[in-house]
């Protein structure tokens, strides 16, 4: 393909938008294939941890062709991805997909209908991925909220955090390990996206039109996926009281529940994962920024908001979050 390449900001992969002379547009991703297990433990080999993303897209093309996801573009010899490297350096996995045009959700004004579409689209994705498996799904990484307590090690490497914030984050990590971790042991898991936020979704005025970037996908509970999506739709802290903080996020959960019903145990975990994702946004983003000072602007673009949301959520009892989630899913009026 003869095309001009535009580098796009990304946390891990080298990512490019390719534009050909005939204006045809593609997405090219080049990933280092880890050789030391740093991508996360799992039953699969190191290449599986990257090829998993391609396998997800190939599965969705067959299982749910109506979902607005990118399509894999095969190489000239028919392979869905290529491995580069002659042994002198790290191998690299290269894959190309179609390009989805549209406005990023992060640039859109979100009303209730659009927020419910976020949840409904995620529910359809969850249902399409149910029963799909791959060796690369059985891994973990820093954004895997099932192992949130492991972020204590990263927190210890952030001396610049204010002491009060550090103490509150530590207390939440301790609570997650002692109270939430045991409950996760008996929860059913499946392949989930884990990164369903405004820079990975395309939208028009009232619906989601594109789902991007399965780079963080892994096997986990659907409640984790719902909690992540809801976390990014929390209201502005302090404007209209604490109820306003949760209100927009409730639309996402209600939209999901309408398509793929959530039980009481799921909703309790959704409440836990909303808070957990905010914590991860603070710790992981800051830790990555310290390691990559040249990419600080991209990595810390949402950290101030995450700190504000964390402070606001600390003022809302866990039981109240669960109560409001249940009310939103049963369409009961909240007092």
C-alpha positions in Angstrom: 0.0 0.0 0.0 1.5 3.3 -1.1 0.3 5.9 1.5 1.2 8.8 3.7 1.5 7.9 7.3 0.4 10.1 10.2 1.5 9.0 13.7 -1.3 8.9 16.2 -0.9 9.2 20.0 -1.0 5.9 21.8 0.1 4.4 25.2 2.0 1.4 23.8 1.8 0.6 20.1 3.2 2.6 17.2 0.0 3.6 15.6 -0.5 5.3 12.2 -3.3 6.6 10.0 -2.5 5.7 6.4 -4.0 7.7 3.6 -3.5 6.5 0.0 -3.6 8.6 -3.1 -7.2 7.7 -3.7 -8.0 8.9 -0.2 -8.6 5.3 1.1 -7.7 5.3 4.8 -6.4 2.5 6.9 -5.1 2.0 10.5 -1.6 0.4 10.9 -0.4 -0.8 14.3 3.1 -2.0 15.1 3.6 -3.8 18.4 6.7 -5.1 20.1 6.3 -8.8 20.8 7.4 -9.2 24.5 9.9 -12.0 25.2 10.1 -11.7 29.0 6.4 -11.9 30.0 6.1 -8.2 30.7 2.8 -8.1 28.8 1.2 -10.1 31.5 1.1 -13.7 32.7 -1.1 -16.1 30.8 -1.3 -19.5 29.2 -0.5 -18.1 25.8 2.9 -17.4 24.3 4.1 -13.8 24.0 2.8 -13.4 20.4 -0.7 -14.5 21.6 -0.9 -11.5 23.8 -0.8 -9.2 20.8 -2.5 -11.5 18.2 -5.4 -11.7 20.6 -6.6 -8.3 19.4 -6.7 -9.5 15.8 -8.6 -12.6 16.9 -11.2 -10.5 18.6 -11.9 -8.5 15.5 -12.1 -11.6 13.3 -14.5 -13.1 15.8 -16.7 -10.0 15.9 -16.8 -9.8 12.1 -18.6 -13.2 12.1 -20.5 -13.2 15.3 -21.8 -9.6 15.3 -21.3 -8.0 11.9 -23.7 -5.2 12.9 -21.3 -3.9 15.6 -19.3 -0.8 14.4 -15.8 -2.2 14.8 -12.8 -2.1 12.6 -12.3 -5.0 10.1 -9.0 -6.8 9.7 -7.2 -6.2 6.4 -5.2 -9.2 5.3 -1.7 -9.0 3.9 -1.0 -9.8 0.3 -0.5 -13.5 1.2 -3.7 -13.7 3.2 -2.3 -13.6 6.7 -4.2 -11.3 9.1 -0.9 -10.0 10.6 2.8 -10.1 10.0 5.8 -10.6 12.3 8.9 -8.5 11.5 12.4 -9.1 12.9 15.5 -11.2 12.1 16.5 -12.1 15.6 18.9 -9.1 16.0 16.3 -7.1 17.9 12.8 -7.3 19.3 10.2 -8.8 16.9 7.3 -6.6 15.9 3.8 -7.6 15.1 2.1 -5.6 12.3 -1.6 -5.5 11.6 -3.8 -3.3 9.5 -7.5 -2.6 9.9 -10.1 -0.5 8.2 -10.5 3.1 9.4 -13.7 4.2 11.1 -14.6 7.8 10.4 -16.6 9.9 12.9 -16.4 12.2 15.9 -14.7 10.9 19.1 -17.2 10.6 22.0 -14.7 12.7 24.1 -15.5 15.7 21.7 -19.3 15.2 21.8 -21.8 16.7 24.1 -23.3 13.7 25.9 -27.0 13.7 26.7 -29.0 10.9 28.4 -29.8 9.2 25.0 -26.1 9.1 24.0 -25.0 7.8 27.5 -27.6 5.0 27.3 -26.3 4.2 23.9 -22.8 3.8 25.4 -24.2 1.2 27.8 -26.3 -0.5 25.1 -23.4 -0.8 22.7 -21.2 -2.2 25.4 -24.0 -4.8 26.2 -24.2 -5.9 22.6 -20.4 -6.2 22.5 -20.4 -8.3 25.7 -23.1 -10.6 24.3 -21.1 -11.0 21.0 -17.9 -11.9 22.9 -19.6 -14.4 25.3 -18.3 -17.8 24.6 -15.2 -16.5 22.7 -11.9 -17.6 24.1 -8.2 -17.2 23.1 -4.9 -17.9 24.9 -4.1 -14.2 24.9 -7.2 -13.4 26.9 -5.8 -15.0 30.1 -3.5 -12.3 31.1 -3.3 -9.3 33.3 -1.9 -5.7 32.9 -1.8 -2.5 34.9 -5.4 -1.5 33.9 -6.8 -4.9 35.0 -9.0 -3.9 37.9 -9.4 -7.5 39.1 -5.9 -7.0 40.5 -6.2 -3.4 41.7 -4.4 -4.0 44.9 -1.2 -4.7 43.0 -1.0 -1.0 42.2 0.5 -0.5 45.7 3.9 -1.1 44.2 3.4 1.6 41.6 2.0 4.0 44.2 5.2 3.5 46.2 7.1 4.9 43.2 5.1 8.2 43.2 6.7 10.4 45.9 5.2 13.5 44.3 1.6 12.6 45.3 0.2 14.7 48.1 0.2 12.8 51.4 -3.5 12.9 52.0 -4.3 11.6 48.5 -1.7 8.8 49.0 -3.3 7.7 52.3 -6.8 7.6 50.8 -5.6 5.7 47.7 -3.8 3.2 49.9 -6.9 2.7 52.1 -9.0 2.0 49.0 -6.5 -0.5 47.7 -6.6 -2.3 51.0 -10.4 -2.4 51.0 -10.4 -3.8 47.5 -8.1 -6.6 48.4 -9.9 -7.6 51.6 -13.5 -7.1 50.5 -13.8 -7.2 46.7 -11.1 -9.7 45.8 -12.8 -12.6 47.6 -16.1 -11.9 45.8 -14.4 -12.0 42.4 -13.2 -15.6 42.9 -16.7 -16.9 42.1 -17.8 -14.5 39.4 -18.1 -15.7 35.8 -15.7 -14.1 33.4 -15.5 -13.6 29.6 -13.5 -11.5 27.2 -14.2 -7.8 27.9 -13.0 -4.6 26.3 -11.9 -2.9 29.6 -11.3 0.5 28.0 -14.7 1.8 26.9 -14.2 5.5 27.1 -14.5 8.6 25.0 -11.3 8.3 23.1 -12.0 4.7 22.1 -15.6 5.4 20.9 -17.1 7.3 18.0 -20.5 9.0 18.4 -23.1 11.2 16.8 -25.7 13.2 18.7 -27.5 10.3 20.3 -25.7 7.0 19.5 -22.3 5.3 19.4 -21.1 4.8 15.8 -17.7 3.2 16.4 -15.8 1.0 18.9 -12.0 1.3 18.8 -8.9 -0.2 20.4 -9.1 -3.7 21.9 -5.5 -3.4 23.2 -6.5 -3.8 26.8 -9.1 -6.6 26.3 -8.8 -9.6 28.6 -10.9 -12.2 30.4 -12.8 -10.5 33.3 -16.3 -10.0 34.7 -18.8 -7.9 32.7 -19.3 -5.7 35.8 -15.7 -4.5 35.3 -16.5 -3.4 31.7 -19.6 -1.6 32.9 -17.9 0.1 35.7 -15.1 1.4 33.4 -17.6 2.8 30.9 -19.7 4.4 33.7 -16.6 5.9 35.4 -15.8 8.0 32.4 -19.4 9.5 32.4 -19.3 10.7 36.0 -20.7 14.2 36.4 -18.7 17.3 37.2 -17.9 17.1 40.9 -19.2 19.8 43.2 -21.6 21.6 40.7 -25.0 20.4 41.8 -24.3 18.2 44.8 -23.1 14.6 45.0 -26.1 13.1 43.2 -25.0 15.0 40.0 -21.7 13.1 40.2 -23.5 9.8 39.7 -26.4 10.8 37.6 -24.8 10.7 34.1 -23.0 7.4 34.9 -26.3 5.8 35.9 -27.6 6.3 32.3 -24.7 4.1 31.0 -25.5 1.3 33.5 -29.2 1.5 32.7 -28.5 1.3 29.0 -26.4 -1.8 29.5 -29.0 -3.4 31.8 -31.7 -3.0 29.2 -29.8 -5.2 26.7 -27.9 -7.5 29.0 -29.5 -7.6 32.5 -27.3 -7.1 35.5 -28.0 -8.9 38.8 -27.6 -7.5 42.3 -24.1 -9.0 42.6 -23.1 -7.4 39.3 -24.3 -4.0 40.4 -22.4 -4.2 43.7 -19.3 -4.9 41.6 -20.1 -2.1 39.2 -20.0 0.3 42.1 -16.6 -1.1 43.2 -15.2 -0.9 39.7 -16.3 2.7 39.1 -14.1 3.7 42.1 -11.4 1.2 41.1 -11.0 2.7 37.6 -10.7 6.2 39.0 -7.9 5.0 41.3 -6.1 3.3 38.4 -6.4 6.5 36.3 -4.5 8.4 39.0 -1.8 5.8 39.8 -1.1 4.1 36.4 -1.2 7.3 34.4 1.2 9.1 36.8 3.5 6.1 36.9 3.6 5.8 33.1 4.2 9.5 32.8 7.2 9.3 35.1 8.7 6.6 32.9 7.9 8.4 29.6 8.4 12.1 30.3 8.2 12.8 26.5 4.6 11.5 26.5 3.4 13.3 29.6 0.8 15.4 27.9 -1.0 12.4 26.5 -0.6 10.2 29.5 -1.8 12.8 32.1 -4.5 14.4 30.0 -7.3 13.1 32.3 -5.5 12.8 35.6 -6.7 16.1 37.2 -10.3 15.1 36.5 -9.7 11.6 38.0 -8.4 13.2 41.2 -11.5 15.4 41.4 -13.8 12.4 40.8 -11.9 10.4 43.4 -12.3 13.1 46.0 -16.0 13.4 45.2 -16.6 9.6 45.3 -15.0 9.4 48.7 -17.9 11.4 50.0 -20.5 9.0 48.7 -21.1 5.8 50.8 -20.7 2.6 48.8 -24.2 1.5 49.7 -25.6 4.6 48.3 -23.9 4.1 44.9 -25.3 0.5 44.8 -28.8 1.8 45.8 -28.8 4.3 43.0 -27.5 1.7 40.4 -30.3 -0.6 41.4 -32.9 2.2 41.1 -31.6 3.2 37.7 -31.9 -0.4 36.4 -35.4 -0.9 37.7 -36.5 2.7 36.7 -37.5 3.4 40.3 -37.7 7.0 41.4 -34.7 8.0 43.6 -35.6 10.0 46.7 
